[in-house]
């Protein structure tokens, strides 16, 4: 358990550093946080899953991550469109569209990950 946490920390740190260097080269600089967090943690988790559970389980996890990313993209797009139209209703829009995220994630998971 502790060994896996240390390995996850080292792999995650390497990926975070790599993505931070990549984000430093790209513009706009707001990509730095995006590239620094999610991809590096996902890759570290997939590498550990591959080692512990095997390739078929890691492939299932990768498909699940992709489905979640697509669902989040739909959510973010919906929030952007709604906030352009109703900028004063941030809490209602963000909270309400969480249902879109959950529904899209569940549907995509049922289609590609079962």
C-alpha positions as CSV (number, residue, x, y, z in Angstrom):
1,X,0.0,0.0,0.0
2,X,2.7,2.5,1.0
3,X,4.9,1.3,-1.8
4,X,2.1,2.0,-4.3
5,X,1.5,5.4,-2.9
6,X,5.2,6.3,-3.2
7,X,5.3,5.0,-6.8
8,X,2.1,6.9,-7.6
9,X,3.7,10.1,-6.2
10,X,6.9,9.6,-8.1
11,X,5.2,8.9,-11.4
12,X,2.6,11.6,-10.9
13,X,5.4,14.1,-10.0
14,X,7.3,13.2,-13.2
15,X,4.2,13.6,-15.3
16,X,3.2,16.9,-13.6
17,X,6.7,18.2,-14.2
18,X,6.6,17.1,-17.9
19,X,3.2,18.6,-18.5
20,X,4.2,21.8,-16.7
21,X,7.2,22.1,-19.0
22,X,4.9,21.6,-22.0
23,X,2.4,24.2,-20.7
24,X,5.2,26.7,-20.3
25,X,6.0,26.4,-24.0
26,X,2.4,26.8,-25.1
27,X,0.2,29.9,-25.1
28,X,-2.0,31.0,-23.4
29,X,-0.4,30.4,-20.0
30,X,-3.8,29.4,-18.6
31,X,-3.2,25.9,-20.0
32,X,-0.5,25.3,-17.3
33,X,-3.0,24.2,-14.7
34,X,-5.0,22.1,-17.2
35,X,-1.9,20.2,-18.4
36,X,-0.4,20.0,-14.9
37,X,-3.1,18.2,-13.1
38,X,-5.6,15.8,-14.8
39,X,-3.4,14.2,-17.5
40,X,-0.5,13.5,-15.2
41,X,-2.7,11.9,-12.4
42,X,-4.6,9.9,-15.0
43,X,-1.4,8.5,-16.6
44,X,0.1,7.7,-13.2
45,X,-3.0,5.9,-12.2
46,X,-3.1,3.9,-15.5
47,X,0.5,2.9,-15.1
48,X,-0.1,1.6,-11.6
49,X,-3.4,-0.1,-12.7
50,X,-1.6,-1.8,-15.6
51,X,1.1,-3.2,-13.3
52,X,-1.4,-4.3,-10.6
53,X,-4.4,-5.5,-12.6
54,X,-3.2,-6.2,-16.1
55,X,-3.8,-4.7,-19.5
56,X,-7.5,-5.6,-19.9
57,X,-8.5,-3.9,-16.7
58,X,-6.3,-0.8,-17.5
59,X,-8.0,-0.6,-20.9
60,X,-11.4,-0.5,-19.2
61,X,-10.1,2.2,-16.9
62,X,-8.8,4.2,-19.8
63,X,-12.1,4.0,-21.6
64,X,-13.9,5.1,-18.4
65,X,-11.5,8.1,-18.1
66,X,-12.2,9.0,-21.8
67,X,-16.0,8.8,-21.2
68,X,-15.7,11.0,-18.2
69,X,-13.6,13.5,-20.1
70,X,-16.2,13.7,-22.9
71,X,-19.0,14.1,-20.4
72,X,-17.1,16.9,-18.7
73,X,-16.5,18.6,-22.0
74,X,-20.2,18.6,-22.7
75,X,-20.8,20.1,-19.3
76,X,-18.2,22.8,-19.7
77,X,-19.6,23.7,-23.1
78,X,-23.1,23.9,-21.8
79,X,-22.0,26.1,-18.9
80,X,-20.2,28.4,-21.3
81,X,-23.3,28.8,-23.5
82,X,-25.7,29.3,-20.6
83,X,-23.4,31.8,-18.9
84,X,-23.2,33.8,-22.1
85,X,-27.0,34.1,-22.1
86,X,-27.6,34.4,-18.3
87,X,-24.5,35.7,-16.7
88,X,-26.2,36.5,-13.4
89,X,-27.3,33.0,-12.7
90,X,-24.0,31.3,-12.2
91,X,-24.9,29.0,-9.2
92,X,-28.1,27.8,-10.8
93,X,-26.5,27.1,-14.1
94,X,-23.5,25.3,-12.8
95,X,-25.6,23.3,-10.3
96,X,-28.2,22.4,-12.8
97,X,-25.9,21.4,-15.6
98,X,-24.2,18.9,-13.2
99,X,-27.1,16.7,-14.1
100,X,-26.0,16.9,-17.8
101,X,-22.5,15.8,-16.7
102,X,-23.9,12.9,-14.7
103,X,-26.3,11.8,-17.4
104,X,-23.7,12.0,-20.2
105,X,-21.1,10.1,-18.1
106,X,-23.6,7.4,-17.2
107,X,-24.7,7.0,-20.8
108,X,-21.2,7.0,-22.2
109,X,-20.1,4.5,-19.5
110,X,-23.0,2.2,-20.4
111,X,-22.1,2.4,-24.1
112,X,-18.4,2.0,-24.1
113,X,-17.3,0.5,-20.7
114,X,-19.5,-2.4,-19.8
